[in-house]
Amino acid sequence: MHPGKRKTPSWASTSPQPNGRSSSTSTPGMKQENNSEGDSKRSKPNVPLGADGRPIYSASHGMYKDVRTAALDLFHQLKRASTLSGHDAYFRVQETSPGLDAAEALELLKSMDKVEYKEVNDVFMYIPDLTLNSISELRSHIRVHSTPTSGIPVKHLREAMPNGVAPLGELESKGEILIMRGLTGPFKDIPLPRLGRKNLNGVGILEGGNSRWKTVFWDHEREKGLAGKRVDEEFIFSWADVPMAETDDVTKLLAEQELTVSSAIPAPTKVVPVGPVKKKKKTTRALKITNTHMKEQGIDFSKDYEKPT
């Protein structure tokens, strides 16, 4: 007996017949004998694609059941794109949730925080909490809001810079900021390159685009004048090319040059200053007399004295 085949849902059928039945002539729940190709792969549901070409997934296979969920989807799309036309927003709701009222979803989007609607040209605009339009504003913001131990996430700057984060690269080239990069993309799961060299993919440690940028720091040490000048690449390459054998005995090499490891030299004995010896004070205490030893002599001081007769 052949194993049963899962029945394809009606909404995922690729070629429905006029009478609502599938084009397949096999009995439901039974495996077809003459179509091994169709049995080897399970049919996939038709997942709708968004305006950006990416598939839209949800708990109901791309169909939102609540108009508030559709409005929230529009808000996230607007946040990524900064602007969204009313026509595209209306079409997106129809695309993701055909059973919902697209006009109602757009009205909910208009009432959300950080959303501005231009009725003149029918465009939605995302208004971030911070907007940096020039490189001078960006420079001042990083200088004030970053510390040596806490930087500014680049994802926050992307939201605040409508023209892109390319000016960060200009500030880094001037030596005013430091950018912490992630080991993603061409640096994922491969060894780091040698000093001043490229990795196995032929990419330098500072290359890979701004997608690797994670956090930005202001160079406070350079501003204080404590940072040294940038090392020439020729010196970096020369230093990296110096052969260093892992089995070299440093102590032996120093002994050949009549030198000694500093750790092998015994530390001088510390002299502890000795002060004058303090004399202990002698204290005298009066002898304590008790009645215990007098009772042995037949004398008891606890009784009244009686004159002998």
C-alpha positions as CSV (number, residue, x, y, z in Angstrom):
1,M,0.0,0.0,0.0
2,H,1.4,3.4,-1.0
3,P,1.7,6.1,1.7
4,G,-1.0,8.8,1.6
5,K,-0.3,12.2,0.1
6,R,-1.3,15.4,1.9
7,K,-4.1,17.1,0.2
8,T,-3.2,20.6,-1.3
9,P,-5.3,23.4,0.2
10,S,-7.7,25.1,-2.1
11,W,-6.0,28.5,-1.7
12,A,-2.7,27.1,-2.8
13,S,-3.9,25.4,-6.0
14,T,-2.0,26.7,-9.0
15,S,-4.6,25.8,-11.7
16,P,-8.1,25.6,-10.3
17,Q,-10.9,24.3,-12.5
18,P,-14.1,26.2,-13.1
19,N,-16.0,23.8,-10.9
20,G,-13.6,24.6,-8.0
21,R,-11.8,21.2,-8.2
22,S,-8.1,20.7,-8.7
23,S,-6.9,19.7,-12.2
24,S,-5.5,16.4,-10.7
25,T,-7.7,13.4,-11.5
26,S,-6.3,11.2,-8.7
27,T,-8.3,10.2,-5.7
28,P,-7.8,12.6,-2.7
29,G,-5.4,11.2,-0.2
30,M,-3.9,8.6,-2.6
31,K,-0.5,8.9,-4.3
32,Q,-0.4,9.1,-8.1
33,E,1.3,6.3,-9.9
34,N,2.0,8.0,-13.2
35,N,3.4,11.3,-12.0
36,S,6.6,10.7,-9.9
37,E,7.9,14.2,-10.5
38,G,4.8,15.8,-8.9
39,D,5.0,13.3,-6.0
40,S,8.6,13.9,-5.2
41,K,8.1,17.6,-4.3
42,R,5.3,19.0,-2.2
43,S,3.5,21.9,-3.9
44,K,4.3,25.2,-2.3
45,P,1.7,27.9,-1.5
46,N,1.7,31.1,-3.5
47,V,3.3,33.5,-1.1
48,P,2.6,37.2,-2.1
49,L,5.5,39.5,-2.8
50,G,5.8,43.0,-1.5
51,A,6.6,46.2,-3.4
52,D,10.3,45.6,-2.7
53,G,10.1,42.1,-4.3
54,R,10.4,40.2,-1.0
55,P,7.9,37.6,0.1
56,I,5.4,38.6,2.7
57,Y,4.9,36.0,5.5
58,S,2.4,36.1,8.3
59,A,0.5,33.6,10.4
60,S,-2.1,33.2,7.6
61,H,0.4,32.8,4.7
62,G,0.5,36.5,3.7
63,M,-3.1,37.4,4.4
64,Y,-3.6,39.9,7.3
65,K,-6.9,39.5,9.0
66,D,-6.9,42.8,10.9
67,V,-6.7,46.3,9.4
68,R,-4.5,47.4,12.3
69,T,-1.9,44.8,11.3
70,A,-2.0,46.0,7.7
71,A,-1.5,49.6,8.9
72,L,1.5,48.5,11.1
73,D,3.0,46.7,8.1
74,L,2.7,50.0,6.2
75,F,4.4,51.9,9.0
76,H,7.4,49.6,9.0
77,Q,7.6,49.9,5.2
78,L,7.5,53.7,5.5
79,K,10.2,53.6,8.2
80,R,12.6,51.7,5.9
81,A,11.9,53.9,2.8
82,S,11.4,57.3,4.6
83,T,8.7,58.2,2.0
84,L,5.7,56.2,0.6
85,S,3.2,57.3,-1.9
86,G,-0.5,56.9,-1.1
87,H,-0.9,54.8,-4.3
88,D,1.8,52.4,-3.3
89,A,0.5,52.1,0.2
90,Y,-3.1,51.4,-1.0
91,F,-1.7,48.8,-3.5
92,R,0.3,47.1,-0.7
93,V,-2.7,46.6,1.5
94,Q,-4.6,45.1,-1.4
95,E,-1.6,42.9,-2.1
96,T,-1.1,41.6,1.4
97,S,-4.7,41.6,2.6
98,P,-7.3,41.6,-0.3
99,G,-10.2,41.2,2.2
100,L,-9.4,44.3,4.2
101,D,-10.4,48.0,3.5
102,A,-7.2,49.6,2.2
103,A,-8.7,53.1,2.8
104,E,-9.2,52.4,6.5
105,A,-5.6,51.1,6.8
106,L,-4.3,54.4,5.3
107,E,-6.4,56.4,7.7
108,L,-4.8,54.5,10.6
109,L,-1.4,55.2,9.2
110,K,-2.1,58.9,9.1
111,S,-2.9,59.0,12.8
112,M,0.3,57.2,13.9
113,D,3.2,59.0,15.6
114,K,6.2,60.0,13.4
115,V,4.0,59.9,10.3
116,E,3.3,63.0,8.3
117,Y,0.9,63.0,5.3
118,K,1.3,65.5,2.5
119,E,-2.2,65.8,0.9
120,V,-0.8,68.0,-1.9
121,N,1.2,65.2,-3.5
122,D,-0.4,62.2,-1.6
123,V,2.8,61.1,0.1
124,F,3.5,59.7,3.5
125,M,6.7,60.8,5.2
126,Y,8.4,59.3,8.3
127,I,9.6,61.9,10.8
128,P,12.4,60.6,13.0
129,D,13.2,61.9,16.5
130,L,16.5,63.2,15.2
131,T,17.4,64.6,11.8
132,L,21.0,65.3,10.7
133,N,21.2,67.1,7.4
134,S,24.8,68.2,7.2
135,I,28.2,66.7,8.1
136,S,28.7,69.5,10.7
137,E,25.6,68.5,12.5
138,L,26.6,64.8,12.4
139,R,30.1,65.7,13.7
140,S,28.7,67.7,16.6
141,H,26.1,65.0,17.5
142,I,28.8,62.3,17.7
143,R,31.2,64.5,19.7
144,V,28.5,65.3,22.3
145,H,26.7,62.0,22.6
146,S,29.5,59.4,22.5
147,T,32.0,58.5,25.3
148,P,35.2,56.4,25.2
149,T,33.2,53.4,26.4
150,S,29.8,54.0,24.8
151,G,29.3,54.8,21.2
152,I,26.3,55.6,18.9
153,P,24.8,52.7,17.0
154,V,24.9,53.2,13.3
155,K,21.3,52.0,12.9
156,H,20.2,55.1,14.9
157,L,22.2,57.4,12.6
158,R,20.7,55.7,9.5
159,E,17.3,56.7,10.7
160,A,18.4,60.3,11.4
161,M,20.3,60.8,8.1
162,P,17.9,60.9,5.2
163,N,20.8,61.2,2.7
164,G,22.6,58.1,3.9
165,V,25.5,57.5,6.3
166,A,28.3,58.0,3.7
167,P,29.6,61.1,5.6
168,L,30.7,58.8,8.4
169,G,33.4,57.5,6.1
170,E,34.6,61.1,5.5
171,L,34.9,61.8,9.2
172,E,36.8,58.5,9.7
173,S,39.3,59.3,7.0
174,K,40.0,62.7,8.7
175,G,40.7,60.8,12.0
176,E,37.9,62.5,13.9
177,I,35.8,59.4,14.6
178,L,36.3,55.7,15.1
179,I,34.0,53.1,13.5
180,M,33.6,49.7,15.0
181,R,32.9,47.1,12.2
182,G,31.3,43.7,12.4
183,L,32.8,40.5,11.0
184,T,30.0,39.9,8.6
185,G,29.8,39.5,4.8
186,P,33.3,38.8,3.3
187,F,34.7,38.4,6.8
188,K,32.3,35.8,8.1
189,D,33.7,32.4,9.1
190,I,37.2,33.0,7.8
191,P,40.5,33.9,9.5
192,L,41.3,37.5,10.1
193,P,44.0,38.9,7.7
194,R,47.5,39.7,8.8
195,L,48.4,43.2,9.8
196,G,48.0,45.5,6.8
197,R,47.0,42.6,4.5
198,K,43.8,41.4,2.9
199,N,41.8,38.3,3.8
200,L,41.3,35.2,1.8
201,N,38.5,36.9,-0.2
202,G,40.9,39.8,-1.1
203,V,39.1,42.3,1.2
204,G,40.9,44.6,3.6
205,I,40.0,45.0,7.2
206,L,38.4,48.4,6.6
207,E,36.6,47.4,3.4
208,G,33.2,45.8,2.8
209,G,31.0,48.9,2.7
210,N,29.0,50.6,5.4
211,S,26.9,47.4,6.0
212,R,29.7,46.3,8.4
213,W,29.5,49.6,10.4
214,K,28.1,48.9,13.9
215,T,29.0,51.7,16.3
216,V,30.6,55.1,16.0
217,F,32.9,56.7,18.6
218,W,34.4,60.2,18.8
219,D,38.2,60.1,19.1
220,H,38.5,61.8,22.4
221,E,42.2,60.9,22.8
222,R,43.1,62.6,19.5
223,E,41.2,65.7,20.6
224,K,43.2,65.8,23.8
225,G,46.4,65.5,21.9
226,L,47.2,62.1,23.5
227,A,47.0,60.1,20.3
228,G,50.1,59.6,18.2
229,K,50.4,60.2,14.5
230,R,49.1,57.6,12.0
231,V,51.7,54.9,11.3
232,D,52.9,54.7,7.7
233,E,51.8,51.6,5.8
234,E,55.4,50.9,4.9
235,F,56.3,50.4,8.5
236,I,53.1,48.3,9.1
237,F,54.1,46.0,6.2
238,S,57.7,45.8,7.4
239,W,56.6,44.9,10.9
240,A,54.2,42.2,9.6
241,D,57.0,40.6,7.5
242,V,59.4,40.1,10.3
243,P,59.8,36.3,10.8
244,M,59.0,35.2,14.3
245,A,59.4,31.5,14.9
246,E,57.1,30.1,17.5
247,T,59.9,27.7,18.9
248,D,62.5,30.4,19.5
249,D,64.0,30.3,23.0
250,V,64.1,34.0,24.0
251,T,66.2,33.3,27.1
252,K,68.8,31.5,25.0
253,L,68.9,34.2,22.3
254,L,69.4,36.9,25.0
255,A,72.2,34.8,26.6
256,E,74.1,34.7,23.3
257,Q,74.1,38.5,23.3
258,E,75.1,38.6,27.0
259,L,71.7,39.8,28.1
260,T,69.4,38.5,30.7
261,V,65.6,38.3,30.9
262,S,64.4,40.9,33.4
263,S,62.1,38.4,35.0
264,A,65.2,36.2,35.8
265,I,66.9,39.0,37.9
266,P,65.9,38.6,41.6
267,A,64.2,41.6,43.0
268,P,66.2,43.5,45.6
269,T,65.3,42.7,49.2
270,K,63.2,45.4,50.7
271,V,64.6,46.9,53.9
272,V,61.9,47.3,56.5
273,P,62.8,50.2,58.9
274,V,62.9,49.1,62.5
275,G,61.9,51.7,65.0
276,P,62.7,51.9,68.8
277,V,61.4,49.1,70.9
278,K,58.5,50.2,73.1
279,K,58.8,49.2,76.7
280,K,55.8,47.6,78.3
281,K,54.4,49.5,81.3
282,K,54.4,47.6,84.5
283,T,51.2,47.9,86.5
284,T,50.8,47.0,90.2
285,R,47.6,45.8,91.7
286,A,46.7,45.5,95.3
287,L,46.5,42.0,96.8
288,K,43.0,40.8,97.1
289,I,42.3,39.1,100.4
290,T,39.6,36.6,100.7
291,N,38.1,34.6,103.6
292,T,38.8,31.2,102.0
293,H,42.4,30.6,103.3
294,M,41.5,32.0,106.8
295,K,38.8,29.4,107.3
296,E,41.5,26.8,107.3
297,Q,42.9,28.5,110.4
298,G,39.5,28.5,112.1
299,I,38.9,32.2,111.5
300,D,35.7,33.3,109.8
301,F,35.5,37.0,109.2
302,S,31.9,36.8,108.1
303,K,30.8,36.4,111.7
304,D,30.8,39.1,114.4
305,Y,33.8,39.2,116.6
306,E,33.2,37.8,120.0
307,K,35.6,38.8,122.8
308,P,37.1,35.7,124.4
309,T,36.1,35.2,128.1
